[in-house]
Amino acid sequence: MNDRIRTDIAHNARVWNYWLGGKDNYPVDRAVGDQVVSFHPSIGEVARADRAFLGRVVTRLAGEGVRQFLDIGTGLPTADNTHEVAQRVAPDARIVYVDNDPIVLTHARALLTSSPGGVTEYVDADAHEPEKIVAAAGEVLDLSRPVAVMMLGLLNFVMDTDEARSIVRTLMAAVPSGSYLVLTHPTLEPELGGEGNKAAMAFWNENATPPITARTREEFASFFDGLELLAPGVVSCARWGAPEAPAVAQFGAVGRKP
Ligand SMILES: C[S@@+](CC[C@H](N)C(=O)[O-])C[C@H]1O[C@@H](n2cnc3c(N)ncnc32)[C@H](O)[C@@H]1O
């Protein structure tokens, strides 16, 4: 076993996999995952809505001609990973995955099953070091052409909002006009049913890794400063491109670099 893998403390990538119905998790992940459900019963719906958002957004962007995707905070391979969705529309799509969890690294081969005309690559890197991510992505992607920069359920692990904004700015400065920023992020906002996240996140931060934070609508919207938000703007990720769906306490939005 990779000696960075700890089985004595719950890891986000594995608990997320548990909530999605996957098998790549340990007893400690399932125990913490079940406790979080007791505080925030709809967390499984959040995880599924987040993945469905990924599917709708990547299908749409690939359909509009985007051929390069930088998916940071990839998570464990599951159904309809970014390259599968993108290459279904555009077999020549190029995808770079980035995560810092050692268990995701051990499963990276499953993320590297590109269609013949396209490319997928996996980079073991930390979102706190966006310059390294840009350098590694530039080995695979043509950074003079549009890129969809995706961070789904990731900036919530960057505790400082100014740092999270700075990560977004560094990444978006490295890609040209016509590129996209795709984000999802949990919230406590009651309008989206987020109240349960408060106790769930407090429990998480005492028992699991990495620490997590929620953000308000304004904080989430600020990540898109300088970008043009695609309709319908900042909404529950469940409702982006599916206006009738029940909301979950996770914002989703897509911005285009002008
Ligand atoms: C909630 S999961 C989301 C997975 C996937 N993006 C999705 O939406 O289904 C968050 C992922 O971010 C990864 N992650 C957390 N902090 C990170 C960091 N500082 N750098 C890179 N990846 C990180 C975790 O390992 C985990 O796989």
Ligand as a Chemical Component Dictionary entry (heavy atoms), coordinates in Angstrom:
data_LIG
# 
_chem_comp.id                   LIG 
_chem_comp.type                 NON-POLYMER 
_chem_comp.pdbx_formal_charge   0 
_chem_comp.three_letter_code    LIG 
# 
loop_
_chem_comp_atom.comp_id 
_chem_comp_atom.atom_id 
_chem_comp_atom.alt_atom_id 
_chem_comp_atom.type_symbol 
_chem_comp_atom.charge 
_chem_comp_atom.model_Cartn_x 
_chem_comp_atom.model_Cartn_y 
_chem_comp_atom.model_Cartn_z 
_chem_comp_atom.pdbx_ordinal 
LIG C1  C1  C 0  -15.662 16.373 -2.718 1  
LIG S1  S1  S 1  -14.453 15.551 -3.693 2  
LIG C2  C2  C 0  -15.035 16.013 -5.301 3  
LIG C3  C3  C 0  -14.638 15.070 -6.395 4  
LIG C4  C4  C 0  -15.107 15.469 -7.791 5  
LIG N1  N1  N 0  -14.541 16.750 -8.199 6  
LIG C5  C5  C 0  -16.618 15.568 -7.825 7  
LIG O1  O1  O 0  -17.131 16.690 -7.901 8  
LIG O2  O2  O -1 -17.268 14.527 -7.763 9  
LIG C6  C6  C 0  -13.026 16.621 -3.475 10 
LIG C7  C7  C 0  -11.709 16.095 -4.032 11 
LIG O3  O3  O 0  -10.735 17.147 -3.864 12 
LIG C8  C8  C 0  -9.513  16.580 -3.462 13 
LIG N2  N2  N 0  -8.728  17.602 -2.755 14 
LIG C9  C9  C 0  -8.964  18.129 -1.524 15 
LIG N3  N3  N 0  -8.035  19.057 -1.220 16 
LIG C10 C10 C 0  -7.186  19.115 -2.279 17 
LIG C11 C11 C 0  -6.016  19.883 -2.574 18 
LIG N4  N4  N 0  -5.537  20.779 -1.677 19 
LIG N5  N5  N 0  -5.397  19.700 -3.750 20 
LIG C12 C12 C 0  -5.871  18.785 -4.651 21 
LIG N6  N6  N 0  -6.981  18.040 -4.441 22 
LIG C13 C13 C 0  -7.624  18.189 -3.263 23 
LIG C14 C14 C 0  -9.917  15.414 -2.571 24 
LIG O4  O4  O 0  -8.863  14.459 -2.481 25 
LIG C15 C15 C 0  -11.137 14.879 -3.311 26 
LIG O5  O5  O 0  -10.785 13.909 -4.249 27 
# 
loop_
_chem_comp_bond.comp_id 
_chem_comp_bond.atom_id_1 
_chem_comp_bond.atom_id_2 
_chem_comp_bond.value_order 
_chem_comp_bond.pdbx_ordinal 
LIG C1  S1  SING 1  
LIG S1  C2  SING 2  
LIG S1  C6  SING 3  
LIG C2  C3  SING 4  
LIG C3  C4  SING 5  
LIG C4  N1  SING 6  
LIG C4  C5  SING 7  
LIG C5  O1  DOUB 8  
LIG C5  O2  SING 9  
LIG C6  C7  SING 10 
LIG C7  O3  SING 11 
LIG C7  C15 SING 12 
LIG O3  C8  SING 13 
LIG C8  N2  SING 14 
LIG C8  C14 SING 15 
LIG N2  C9  SING 16 
LIG N2  C13 SING 17 
LIG C9  N3  DOUB 18 
LIG N3  C10 SING 19 
LIG C10 C11 SING 20 
LIG C10 C13 DOUB 21 
LIG C11 N4  SING 22 
LIG C11 N5  DOUB 23 
LIG N5  C12 SING 24 
LIG C12 N6  DOUB 25 
LIG N6  C13 SING 26 
LIG C14 O4  SING 27 
LIG C14 C15 SING 28 
LIG C15 O5  SING 29 
# 
